[in-house]
Amino acid sequence: MAIIAANISGSGTLEAVGNTFLGGTLNVSGNVALGDTAADVTTNAGQLTASQGAYFADRVGIGTATPHSSSILHLSYANAIVPPPGGPASGGGLRIENTNAAGGATIHMRSNDADGFITYHKTGQNNKGDFHFHAESTERALIISSSGDVLVPSGSLSGSSTLEIVGNTYLGGTLNVTGAVALATQTTGSAAGPSSFLAVNASGVVILDEPAGGGGSPGGSDTQVQFNDGGSALGGDAGLTYVKGTDVLSGSGQWTIGGGLITTGDISGSGTLEVGGNATLGGNLNVSGAQVVNRTAATTTYSVTATDYYIGCNTNGGAFTVTLPATSGLEGRILCIKDEQGEAGTNTLTLSCSNAETLDGQTTRVIDTNYSSLTMVSDGSNWFII
């Protein structure tokens, strides 16, 4: 074994056949070839400096003499390695430093068909402290910011496992979920049961909410229509039921419908059907009980109104005239006018049309026979006796 205390320098080749131990620094201005298939250099107790780069034909182990067979670079440490200048006191790990003020530290990963990059933005730059993951050199696929936020500038996040987000989540595009969505702790609102729904509160947070003034489990029995019962729960009543299989809505009480009612099926029942406005029937009107119509009594000059159907006249006090309404828009309307007191033979009852319209071709008709009556229908232009 030869021990050399001074420097060794020269322009030729220095070849050591056996083990070589350096107690100081090895400065090489050219290339350095370490080891061959027969013997490798496995230990370097000092610093190895290469100003023009270094080439290793096989695996490199740092902190281990047996780098893993599947790894090109194997780092192993137990927080006992001397920390690099400016590094953490515990030392260890992998440090990539870019001293150029124009850019941050970058790890470049290359496959046969594409490049990949991981870039750390250093202090003094925009987005300082952020990690940027790039599919290509100019395309940011994923960002981990210095505050811990994860950003996806382009592309999408997908997978078959669980995505758990502890903090707020902001989506710039569409959230497509093929499975179930489970909401844990709601900021506001409550799990209201069958009537609950998803809503967005004043802070822009998606919550599980319930309809104003109600909630809880359905009230009543099967087929009973549910309704808001006093502002605190849902109720049901046997007087209002719906059978899904037959699409029949039934009720035993009085119904008040403020808007229009349109039905394509039959309306039937043993109670009263009262229509305050116009009723248009597309089919037959079948009445198995009594028919009750609006009756108006007239003892003096009278003009027929929109709600009149039957007008019972009494001319005992003297003859008078009943004026018929203009027929425009009244096609199909029926009127019945009668001398109820049997006085028309003495005091006549005159029917007069409006707007030069006619009743069977005449502008006026006179009832002058006791207890006589006239029933007429409009075609939208004139009246005709039926």
Wavefront OBJ file of the C-alpha trace (Angstrom):
o trace
v 0.000 0.000 0.000
v 1.317 3.425 -0.958
v 0.458 6.536 1.037
v 1.023 9.862 -0.668
v 0.769 12.961 1.558
v 1.324 15.483 -1.242
v -0.677 16.396 -4.337
v -0.660 14.208 -7.457
v -1.090 16.121 -10.738
v -0.496 15.543 -14.420
v -1.970 15.333 -17.935
v -1.884 11.532 -18.295
v -3.857 8.636 -16.852
v -3.821 7.696 -13.169
v -4.726 4.017 -12.832
v -5.199 2.287 -9.465
v -5.546 -1.518 -9.732
v -6.647 -2.119 -6.152
v -8.728 -0.158 -3.725
v -8.065 3.563 -3.621
v -8.863 5.744 -0.606
v -8.803 9.519 -0.870
v -8.534 11.484 2.342
v -8.887 14.827 0.555
v -10.468 16.252 -2.561
v -10.208 14.690 -6.022
v -10.138 17.499 -8.594
v -10.507 16.314 -12.202
v -10.695 18.727 -15.126
v -11.500 15.972 -17.635
v -13.690 12.881 -17.557
v -13.724 10.368 -14.691
v -14.542 6.676 -15.297
v -15.410 4.847 -12.083
v -15.193 1.047 -12.071
v -15.748 -1.620 -14.676
v -17.408 -5.030 -14.802
v -14.656 -6.501 -12.641
v -14.506 -3.986 -9.813
v -16.698 -1.021 -8.948
v -15.992 1.955 -6.739
v -18.594 1.574 -3.981
v -17.363 3.992 -1.332
v -16.268 7.622 -1.422
v -15.604 9.112 2.017
v -14.940 12.623 0.756
v -16.445 14.845 -1.910
v -16.608 13.901 -5.569
v -16.595 17.029 -7.763
v -17.019 17.045 -11.554
v -17.183 20.484 -13.174
v -18.063 19.109 -16.612
v -20.634 16.478 -15.521
v -20.345 12.843 -14.581
v -21.390 9.612 -16.273
v -22.417 6.395 -14.495
v -23.092 3.360 -16.649
v -25.227 1.580 -14.033
v -27.153 2.209 -10.821
v -26.007 4.805 -8.289
v -26.496 4.363 -4.575
v -26.227 7.284 -2.137
v -26.335 6.221 1.489
v -26.437 2.553 0.408
v -23.834 0.175 -1.079
v -26.578 -1.959 -2.661
v -28.810 0.224 -4.859
v -32.096 -1.448 -5.715
v -32.157 -3.312 -9.008
v -35.238 -1.384 -10.211
v -33.751 2.039 -9.411
v -31.295 4.157 -11.358
v -30.712 6.450 -8.362
v -31.249 5.008 -4.868
v -31.093 7.410 -1.888
v -31.105 5.945 1.610
v -30.678 7.899 4.806
v -31.650 7.967 8.484
v -31.325 11.712 9.161
v -27.659 11.227 9.984
v -26.050 12.572 6.809
v -24.352 15.943 7.067
v -26.873 18.502 5.770
v -26.021 20.434 2.614
v -25.227 24.157 2.930
v -28.421 26.022 3.792
v -30.345 22.764 4.154
v -32.401 21.530 7.125
v -30.574 20.679 10.307
v -31.612 17.017 10.071
v -29.983 16.633 6.635
v -30.777 13.856 4.195
v -33.156 13.816 1.266
v -32.675 15.085 -2.268
v -31.846 18.713 -2.943
v -32.109 20.233 -6.421
v -30.930 23.847 -6.492
v -31.022 26.340 -9.348
v -28.910 29.386 -8.550
v -30.007 31.170 -11.722
v -32.423 33.961 -10.726
v -34.328 33.491 -13.975
v -35.911 30.148 -13.042
v -36.746 27.638 -10.346
v -35.432 24.146 -9.715
v -36.689 21.634 -12.293
v -36.752 17.831 -12.483
v -36.899 16.710 -16.114
v -38.350 13.237 -16.748
v -38.174 11.902 -20.291
v -39.685 8.851 -21.948
v -39.404 7.763 -25.572
v -42.408 9.798 -26.754
v -42.867 12.695 -24.337
v -41.197 14.901 -21.749
v -42.382 15.565 -18.215
v -41.316 18.239 -15.742
v -41.689 19.039 -12.049
v -40.807 22.679 -11.370
v -40.418 24.398 -7.989
v -40.786 28.186 -8.085
v -38.194 29.812 -5.887
v -38.473 32.866 -3.637
v -38.665 36.100 -5.595
v -40.562 34.593 -8.529
v -44.249 34.643 -9.283
v -46.041 31.720 -7.646
v -43.117 31.292 -5.271
v -43.197 28.102 -3.267
v -45.451 26.339 -5.818
v -44.798 22.931 -7.383
v -45.841 22.770 -11.060
v -46.281 19.377 -12.753
v -45.988 19.606 -16.553
v -46.911 17.016 -19.156
v -44.882 19.104 -21.605
v -42.545 22.030 -21.043
v -45.301 24.612 -21.624
v -48.387 22.798 -20.304
v -49.217 22.823 -16.584
v -51.154 19.691 -15.631
v -51.155 20.023 -11.827
v -50.049 22.686 -9.315
v -49.462 22.303 -5.571
v -49.260 25.819 -4.163
v -47.242 26.967 -1.170
v -50.514 27.287 0.792
v -51.363 23.631 0.199
v -53.974 24.135 -2.546
v -54.097 21.699 -5.476
v -54.913 23.313 -8.841
v -55.637 21.654 -12.180
v -55.202 24.389 -14.846
v -56.152 22.092 -17.737
v -57.341 18.557 -18.259
v -59.359 16.596 -15.708
v -59.071 14.508 -12.571
v -60.485 11.017 -12.905
v -60.228 7.628 -11.256
v -62.101 4.760 -9.667
v -60.977 5.337 -6.080
v -61.911 7.956 -3.476
v -61.098 11.649 -3.867
v -61.116 13.229 -0.415
v -60.856 17.003 -0.068
v -60.636 18.436 3.436
v -60.855 22.121 2.536
v -62.889 24.120 0.024
v -63.082 22.936 -3.580
v -63.515 25.291 -6.538
v -64.452 23.798 -9.911
v -64.029 25.797 -13.097
v -65.765 23.125 -15.176
v -68.290 20.330 -14.768
v -68.237 17.788 -11.934
v -69.249 14.418 -13.388
v -70.022 11.738 -10.814
v -71.024 8.231 -11.916
v -71.401 6.916 -8.366
v -73.059 8.121 -5.188
v -72.264 11.483 -3.575
v -72.086 11.452 0.230
v -72.229 14.791 2.059
v -70.652 14.680 5.501
v -70.987 17.762 7.723
v -73.185 20.464 6.194
v -72.297 24.101 6.734
v -75.994 24.920 7.054
v -79.227 23.087 6.393
v -80.094 19.628 7.604
v -80.782 16.121 6.379
v -84.481 16.742 5.949
v -85.537 13.316 4.715
v -87.600 12.535 1.601
v -88.347 16.204 0.893
v -84.735 17.416 1.147
v -82.798 18.835 -1.797
v -79.365 20.203 -2.716
v -79.067 23.979 -2.648
v -76.414 26.702 -2.671
v -76.353 29.003 0.357
v -75.367 32.690 0.493
v -71.663 31.723 0.805
v -71.770 29.662 -2.385
v -71.583 26.351 -0.506
v -73.610 23.352 -1.687
v -75.804 22.200 1.196
v -78.559 19.686 1.885
v -81.669 21.720 2.670
v -85.401 21.252 3.165
v -88.459 23.158 1.878
v -89.315 26.280 3.833
v -91.837 25.605 6.554
v -91.851 21.828 6.410
v -89.985 18.601 6.692
v -89.958 15.260 8.406
v -91.414 11.956 7.335
v -94.556 11.688 5.180
v -97.830 11.793 7.104
v -101.009 9.807 6.537
v -101.405 6.413 4.914
v -100.564 4.990 1.501
v -102.257 6.754 -1.474
v -103.001 9.856 0.627
v -101.759 13.089 -0.936
v -99.099 14.780 1.242
v -99.311 18.460 2.148
v -97.683 21.004 4.461
v -99.320 20.493 7.827
v -99.107 23.735 9.816
v -95.580 24.684 8.681
v -93.697 21.988 10.614
v -94.420 18.613 9.048
v -96.083 16.736 6.216
v -99.653 15.508 6.610
v -102.120 13.343 4.758
v -105.906 12.960 4.772
v -108.228 10.170 3.663
v -110.385 12.823 1.965
v -107.717 13.410 -0.709
v -106.070 10.356 -2.284
v -104.189 9.446 -5.433
v -103.779 5.939 -6.856
v -100.696 5.760 -9.078
v -101.656 2.589 -10.956
v -104.952 4.035 -12.201
v -103.993 7.751 -12.067
v -107.145 8.521 -10.100
v -107.255 11.558 -7.788
v -110.176 11.329 -5.372
v -111.572 13.634 -2.710
v -114.535 13.560 -0.371
v -114.539 17.249 0.577
v -114.847 20.513 -1.319
v -112.028 21.499 -3.658
v -111.266 25.088 -4.571
v -109.110 25.585 -7.666
v -108.110 29.166 -8.339
v -106.634 28.519 -11.800
v -107.777 26.421 -14.688
v -108.507 22.697 -14.385
v -107.747 20.590 -17.445
v -108.542 16.892 -17.431
v -108.356 14.376 -20.254
v -110.276 11.734 -18.317
v -113.695 11.532 -16.695
v -114.831 13.655 -13.749
v -117.318 11.756 -11.625
v -118.666 11.771 -8.111
v -121.703 11.891 -5.880
v -121.149 15.429 -4.632
v -121.382 18.866 -6.228
v -119.192 20.078 -9.090
v -119.306 23.858 -9.097
v -117.506 25.884 -11.759
v -117.271 29.621 -11.106
v -115.835 30.439 -14.532
v -116.218 29.036 -18.008
v -116.198 25.259 -18.450
v -115.259 23.719 -21.779
v -116.103 20.047 -22.242
v -114.476 18.048 -25.009
v -116.757 15.078 -24.428
v -120.260 14.304 -23.203
v -121.792 15.747 -20.048
v -123.541 12.845 -18.336
v -125.688 13.766 -15.325
v -127.243 10.952 -13.317
v -128.706 13.296 -10.707
v -130.677 16.508 -10.816
v -129.549 19.417 -12.971
v -129.511 22.764 -11.203
v -129.192 25.938 -13.303
v -128.953 29.613 -12.464
v -132.421 31.246 -12.192
v -132.913 35.005 -12.351
v -136.214 36.739 -11.501
v -137.244 39.869 -13.465
v -140.219 42.150 -12.661
v -139.190 45.196 -14.713
v -136.970 46.146 -17.628
v -133.908 43.870 -17.514
v -130.631 43.362 -19.423
v -129.312 39.784 -19.504
v -125.935 39.321 -17.729
v -123.040 36.905 -18.378
v -124.213 34.495 -15.620
v -127.898 34.271 -16.596
v -129.350 31.049 -17.995
v -133.042 30.980 -17.055
v -134.990 34.250 -16.553
v -138.399 33.988 -14.898
v -140.477 37.120 -15.688
v -143.483 38.607 -13.863
v -145.392 41.272 -15.836
v -148.091 41.688 -13.186
v -146.856 45.252 -12.601
v -146.909 46.142 -16.283
v -145.291 45.247 -19.600
v -141.479 45.472 -19.856
v -138.549 44.569 -22.096
v -135.712 42.028 -21.639
v -132.607 43.010 -23.653
v -130.513 40.108 -25.011
v -126.688 40.403 -24.899
v -124.570 40.912 -28.018
v -123.679 37.481 -29.407
v -120.004 38.128 -30.310
v -117.925 35.502 -28.492
v -121.067 33.708 -27.197
v -121.379 30.949 -29.783
v -123.345 28.072 -28.276
v -124.786 30.045 -25.334
v -128.365 29.116 -24.406
v -130.983 31.374 -22.772
v -134.495 30.542 -21.579
v -137.026 33.319 -20.874
v -140.570 32.568 -19.513
v -143.751 34.294 -18.355
v -143.941 32.658 -14.908
v -147.064 34.476 -13.618
v -149.283 33.990 -16.675
v -149.716 37.769 -17.231
v -148.195 38.033 -20.742
v -151.628 37.937 -22.348
v -152.452 41.222 -20.545
v -148.998 42.795 -20.049
v -146.708 41.670 -22.852
v -143.044 40.684 -22.481
v -140.744 41.979 -25.249
v -137.346 40.454 -26.129
v -135.002 42.955 -27.812
v -131.670 42.140 -29.539
v -128.498 44.261 -29.277
v -126.395 45.811 -32.049
v -129.000 45.232 -34.799
v -128.747 41.477 -34.251
v -131.824 39.316 -34.735
v -133.803 36.549 -33.045
v -135.035 34.249 -35.813
v -134.587 37.097 -38.261
v -136.327 39.792 -36.168
v -134.742 42.440 -33.929
v -137.583 42.011 -31.375
v -139.972 39.237 -30.391
v -143.053 39.546 -28.132
v -144.348 36.950 -25.679
v -148.079 37.688 -25.418
v -149.483 34.304 -24.393
v -149.850 33.440 -20.710
v -147.134 31.117 -19.391
v -145.326 31.085 -22.741
v -141.510 30.860 -22.979
v -138.707 31.122 -25.554
v -135.455 29.150 -25.488
v -132.719 30.369 -27.825
v -129.103 29.678 -28.803
v -126.405 31.973 -30.203
v -124.191 31.233 -33.218
v -121.863 34.114 -32.348
v -123.730 36.557 -34.661
v -127.459 36.172 -33.941
v -130.005 34.296 -31.769
v -132.145 31.393 -32.849
v -135.233 29.898 -31.144
v -134.960 26.190 -30.331
l 1 2 3 4 5 6 7 8 9 10 11 12 13 14 15 16 17 18 19 20 21 22 23 24 25 26 27 28 29 30 31 32 33 34 35 36 37 38 39 40 41 42 43 44 45 46 47 48 49 50 51 52 53 54 55 56 57 58 59 60 61 62 63 64 65 66 67 68 69 70 71 72 73 74 75 76 77 78 79 80 81 82 83 84 85 86 87 88 89 90 91 92 93 94 95 96 97 98 99 100 101 102 103 104 105 106 107 108 109 110 111 112 113 114 115 116 117 118 119 120 121 122 123 124 125 126 127 128 129 130 131 132 133 134 135 136 137 138 139 140 141 142 143 144 145 146 147 148 149 150 151 152 153 154 155 156 157 158 159 160 161 162 163 164 165 166 167 168 169 170 171 172 173 174 175 176 177 178 179 180 181 182 183 184 185 186 187 188 189 190 191 192 193 194 195 196 197 198 199 200 201 202 203 204 205 206 207 208 209 210 211 212 213 214 215 216 217 218 219 220 221 222 223 224 225 226 227 228 229 230 231 232 233 234 235 236 237 238 239 240 241 242 243 244 245 246 247 248 249 250 251 252 253 254 255 256 257 258 259 260 261 262 263 264 265 266 267 268 269 270 271 272 273 274 275 276 277 278 279 280 281 282 283 284 285 286 287 288 289 290 291 292 293 294 295 296 297 298 299 300 301 302 303 304 305 306 307 308 309 310 311 312 313 314 315 316 317 318 319 320 321 322 323 324 325 326 327 328 329 330 331 332 333 334 335 336 337 338 339 340 341 342 343 344 345 346 347 348 349 350 351 352 353 354 355 356 357 358 359 360 361 362 363 364 365 366 367 368 369 370 371 372 373 374 375 376 377 378 379 380 381 382 383 384 385 386
